[in-house]
């Protein structure tokens, strides 16, 4: 019984550490400002597969899981899809 109690205490301690570290991670990952993208905005991709590409925002879509995807059309006419959180609007 004492071994089981010891294991339970260790699990509680790990859970507290996880909760504290995940809250810190959540704060660290929060963006400083919310950018609202609209159809026709110029943008640059800052993260993900298409990092460094830029173009015009088209076809904004919210998935069932809550992710917002956009289609970006480059000046050459080439299109690609990316997550809106990976994009910064260019003024």
C-alpha positions as CSV (number, residue, x, y, z in Angstrom):
1,X,0.0,0.0,0.0
2,X,2.8,2.5,0.8
3,X,4.3,1.8,-2.6
4,X,1.0,2.6,-4.3
5,X,0.7,5.8,-2.3
6,X,4.2,6.8,-3.2
7,X,3.5,6.3,-6.9
8,X,0.3,8.3,-6.7
9,X,2.2,11.2,-5.1
10,X,4.8,11.1,-7.9
11,X,2.0,11.2,-10.5
12,X,0.4,14.2,-8.8
13,X,3.7,16.0,-8.8
14,X,4.3,15.3,-12.5
15,X,0.8,16.5,-13.2
16,X,1.4,19.8,-11.4
17,X,4.7,20.3,-13.3
18,X,3.0,19.5,-16.6
19,X,0.2,22.0,-15.9
20,X,2.7,24.7,-15.0
21,X,4.9,24.1,-18.0
22,X,2.0,23.9,-20.4
23,X,0.6,27.2,-19.2
24,X,4.0,28.8,-19.7
25,X,4.2,27.3,-23.2
26,X,0.8,28.6,-24.0
27,X,1.7,32.1,-23.0
28,X,5.0,31.9,-24.9
29,X,3.3,30.8,-28.1
30,X,0.5,33.4,-27.9
31,X,0.8,36.0,-30.7
32,X,1.3,39.6,-29.6
33,X,-1.6,40.8,-31.7
34,X,-4.5,39.2,-33.5
35,X,-4.3,39.7,-37.3
36,X,-7.6,39.5,-39.1
37,X,-7.1,38.4,-42.7
38,X,-9.6,39.2,-45.4
39,X,-10.0,38.1,-48.9
40,X,-7.7,40.2,-51.1
41,X,-5.2,41.1,-48.4
42,X,-1.5,40.8,-49.3
43,X,0.4,38.4,-47.0
44,X,3.7,36.7,-46.3
45,X,4.0,33.2,-44.9
46,X,6.2,33.1,-41.8
47,X,6.0,29.5,-40.7
48,X,5.4,26.1,-42.1
49,X,6.1,24.5,-45.5
50,X,5.6,27.6,-47.5
51,X,7.8,29.9,-45.4
52,X,9.0,33.0,-47.3
53,X,6.3,32.8,-50.0
54,X,3.9,35.7,-50.4
55,X,0.8,36.6,-52.3
56,X,-2.9,37.5,-52.0
57,X,-5.3,35.8,-49.6
58,X,-8.2,33.9,-51.3
59,X,-10.7,31.3,-50.1
60,X,-10.8,31.6,-46.3
61,X,-12.2,28.4,-44.7
62,X,-12.7,27.3,-41.1
63,X,-12.5,23.5,-40.6
64,X,-14.7,21.5,-38.2
65,X,-11.7,21.2,-35.9
66,X,-11.4,25.0,-35.7
67,X,-8.3,25.5,-37.9
68,X,-8.6,28.4,-40.4
69,X,-7.1,27.6,-43.8
70,X,-6.5,30.0,-46.6
71,X,-5.5,29.8,-50.2
72,X,-2.7,32.2,-51.2
73,X,-2.3,33.2,-54.9
74,X,1.3,34.2,-55.8
75,X,2.0,36.9,-58.4
76,X,2.9,34.1,-60.8
77,X,-0.6,32.7,-60.5
78,X,0.5,29.6,-58.5
79,X,-1.7,28.7,-55.6
80,X,-1.1,27.0,-52.2
81,X,-3.0,26.4,-49.1
82,X,-1.7,27.1,-45.6
83,X,-3.0,27.8,-42.1
84,X,-3.9,31.4,-41.3
85,X,-1.9,31.3,-38.1
86,X,1.3,30.9,-40.3
87,X,0.6,34.1,-42.2
88,X,1.2,37.8,-41.6
89,X,-0.7,40.5,-43.4
90,X,1.4,42.9,-45.3
91,X,0.1,46.5,-45.2
